[in-house]
Amino acid sequence: MALEKFNDSFLRACRSEPVGRTPVWFMRQAGRSLPGYRALREKYDVLTLARTPELAAQVSMEPIGLLGVDAAILFADIMLLPLAMGVDLKIVDATGPVIEKPVVSMGDIEALASLDPAHVEYLAQTIKILRGELNVPLIGFSGAPFTLASYLIEGKPTRQWIKTKRFMMEQPVAWSRLMEKLSESIVVYLSTQIDAGAQAVQLFDSWVGCLSPSDYRAYVLPYVQRIFSALAGKKVPRIHFGTDTGAMLRDFADVDCEVIGLDWRVDIAQAKAAVGAKAVQGNLDPVVLLGDEKIIKENVDRIFTSLPSRNGFIFNLGHGVLPETNDTTLKKLVEYIHEK
Ligand code: CP3
């Protein structure tokens, strides 16, 4: 049972309230390179780990003690939602999600089941275990409709998203049906996590930056707006994250949420100006952490110097921790941020 005082600095920063120390956590801090996770992965695959509450909770807890971060993230994967909607998929080592029969037509979209919360009951159980153990807030998450659609249509990870963009432009009616179905299920998925005890939620639109700003507005933004608005009544901070979204930040500002996640391709002062009253989270290039202490401190200092105010800022990387990152580097970085 957690006896230490609850550390709410992350939640306060999400709401742009004053904080004693800048909160820090890392996207993809659970899993990846941590020793306890690697040991579990010798015995279980990722999906088994994520769907076994006691093990998933253990993976989410590991970075809290080891690194001293100010928030925990649920150990899950964005592909658990499509899996629960009946998509036949695998997570292949060193590749990522692979889908047996990618989406090519309206018929494939109509065949997707709407999410029944009973199919993700394991997540609610993991969240309940974690809330009994943690003294930092727990973040739930989902993939955003564009990023999920891109895996469903491409069938495997890609860097160009050609099939996805062609589908979007050439089959606009089917595309809107797909976005609608994914969005409805995302709302149920995130609501289930919040009702079980997640204290904040993050929508990962990892790949949406591949679109032009006008296509983003036409084909994606309305669905993202609907998702965030539907969660407003839940009263937990909502984080909207994407990479390569510098040209879309003003559109991101039009979404009803508390925090915008930034990658490293944007200047944090300019980004903060573009998103108005919302808090920002990011924006260190994960590659910096492969460098020495001098390189790391210079890059971290630059972020703090650019920031107009300490309020409404959550330190994070601009994207997930790279698997080759050293735990000691992460731990020292957390200490450095807390001393600033
Ligand atoms: O902090 C965490 O790691 C929490 C759990 C988490 C996982 N996936 C577990 C996982 C989170 C937050 C995710 C999100 C996720 N998954 C995203 C969005 C964030 C991002 O990185 O942009 C995306 C695009 C995915 C899809 C996915 N799952 C990919 C591309 C891969 C393979 C490459 C990789 O390592 O990220 C996965 C597998 C996966 N999901 C692993 C983990 C820990 C790696 C499994 C392993 O080899 O041990």
Boltz pocket constraint, residues with backbone or C-beta under 6 A from the ligand:
constraints:
  - pocket:
      binder: B
      contacts: [[A, 26], [A, 27], [A, 28], [A, 29], [A, 30], [A, 31], [A, 32], [A, 41], [A, 46], [A, 73], [A, 74], [A, 75], [A, 76], [A, 77], [A, 78], [A, 79], [A, 91], [A, 92], [A, 93], [A, 94], [A, 95], [A, 96], [A, 97], [A, 141], [A, 157], [A, 204], [A, 206], [A, 320]]
      max_distance: 6.0
